[in-house]
């Protein structure tokens, strides 16, 4: 995550200060080790402080050449800046390419994050040579992905599934098949237990499962948000990125009071400035996006053309409505009403969450990195670290958006409900039919029955 | 779990039945110490205190240590089985309470092990946080269950309705609070320990809490789906022990040296037979067979229904092989008995893997038993370690092969849809029902 900087840090190198202060913080931890109770109490710390290999400089040759002339400080700054722009442009490109591309990218990111965290686990426990374990970790990843994608596919591709016979079989017994696959992995784990390495193997087993829990479930929530409409995918991610950047800038220019001991470079000024800037920017960004059907419509799979289609009648959420301003604001602004998309109101909730609670995800990742004495999750992106470093704030956000949609926006998926209905026993169907008919009659959707032909 | 024994074991080994695990552990410890970096300062496995009640001790004071142990285990086994029958008699409500208590106790046992492994008993806040997360996850799961099964009750009471409508949001907010508390409680010196305990807590929650809720889901399908799987696992334990005791010769797996192939196979066949007989016994009673429903008027659970096809005797034609042996052409069976074969086969073949997992876990962390709650048997987790896989399997089995979706849940979802979507579904359903001939074609179209 972008680091906020203390103003009192003076004119020193922004990024080398960052490197130094991280090292200092690590050094603090190291210093306390020998004499501290923790060194005695924590039995497994003595010999397995991971030897973090010095970060290899991953910067491409061409960038290095172009920036040769500048001092180290500005070179670092430029590299981070260029990579940031590159990532943002990449983001726009993928959005333009459409939903399928987005799903594939989400999947790619998920696999890379999983790989990064598991590699850290191996280094921490020196367990790279444990028999079978790499295979097992990837096998569990495939199992859990199969389970989740199977649930999604069954929901959204209902018509396609009904058409193809093998797909129908797979869907009907999906849970059983997933469970059997998982059990096979579980039994392989039990059979692979080697006497000398019991504890290590259990640690890696647990590490794998916690990683799966975090990375895979969240990436599927991201995909489910995507199916609601690309705006539910783009706006949250943009808000988090914006909060990062705004908080960094506010901290750079005005930062003075440290925020939390865990991340010494974050400041209250950056936090609060980032909050307001993010709310305002996302308000306008939501206004921009709400106008286009491409972003606003739920992604549907068109069985005839075998492609994804985003075409619909925009829901109430994305139609301009008039809101009366409260009296206070009326005096200030001299408008009586204002035309807004209801979605913009929701975006305020989303951006508040991203600014207030999102940083906790970043603190969690910082604490994790300090706990296991690593500077970055990996070296994938020059100047920024690994993919996990960029995505650590996004995870809480994805879950929040999903819960938000489920609670406040969307009802259940109609085709799924119909599917469930058709599987019930006939007498259950009949009783539901009658209940539904009464309900619709009460609501005036059906003309009242003149005769009860039961 | 009951330990199977080598037939070749001498009396001395019989005597040291309990300490045999310790012996192989010390052997393991020596070898572990060389290569397993984490063993250096980890020792403190307290010697299990002798928890046997004084009255039992007095009654058995005359016997030698070997038989005394045997008798203590035997008496406690009988006590647990009788207790099981009593709570079944008391009904679904009590069963749910017991499942909840067992879950809390198992969670407590595993977390305590975590504390003693990591010497982290004095970490700031952590005990509170672990229990808080347990509460959150339980609230989430019970909320989902309650909404499904107590639908009418929930619709009636206003505060319950709000809680149910925003259930996911409230649960997520509660969990987030715990997460933020964790982040704020990170102390510089103890980062790693705190992350370990955080991970330990979550894995424990994943195992213990999700499975206990699957058990409760199974229970709501009908008490027979709760009783038969648990009985199959218990029976497999006991039968495998007996077969191993009398015929055991070939060791099964290095992880649990006292298990034998003879015990495994003998246990398999006897459990399948036991499952068939038990399901025949139980399928006749509505109390076991009917789904548990909440009766709004009497505000209590009722088990009263028309038994489904699964629990009605049907004629099956025997294959010719069996016909010639037994001289019967057809046999009357409940279809459920066929399913029970699948259940007991799983219990006998996969159940032990849960036990091996727990044995490996105990060896990895150098503990003899999970706790000392039950004299002679160890902790609650020791008794329930095979049950967890079984509960998940039964739940998946029911979802895949037996039951369709829950009708009240479907109605609930229907009523939450938008009116035009409801109309669309109404028409599709009407067309479907008319096709099937359930609706007379005279119905006036909307």
Interface residues (C-beta under 8 A of the other chain):
Chain A: X28 X29 X32 X36 X38 X40 X41 X42 X43 X44 X45 X46 X47 X48 X126 X172 X173 X175 X176 X179 X183 X186 X187 X189 X190 X191 X193 X195 X196 X197 X198 X199 X200 X201 X202 X206 X207 X209 X210 X213 X260 X261 X262 X357 X360 X363 X364 X367 X368 X370 X371 X372 X396 X399 X400 X403 X404 X406 X407 X408 X411 X412 X414 X417 X418 X420 X421 X422 X423 X424 X425 X426 X428 X429 X430 X431 X432 X433 X435 X436 X437 X439 X440 X443 X445 X446 X447 X449 X450 X451 X453 X454
Chain B: X28 X31 X32 X35 X36 X37 X38 X39 X40 X41 X42 X118 X119 X165 X166 X168 X169 X172 X176 X179 X180 X182 X183 X184 X186 X188 X189 X190 X191 X192 X193 X194 X195 X199 X200 X202 X203 X206 X253 X254 X255 X350 X353 X356 X357 X360 X361 X363 X364 X365 X389 X392 X393 X396 X397 X399 X400 X401 X404 X405 X407 X410 X411 X413 X414 X415 X416 X417 X418 X419 X421 X422 X423 X424 X425 X426 X428 X429 X430 X432 X433 X436 X438 X439 X440 X442 X443 X444 X446
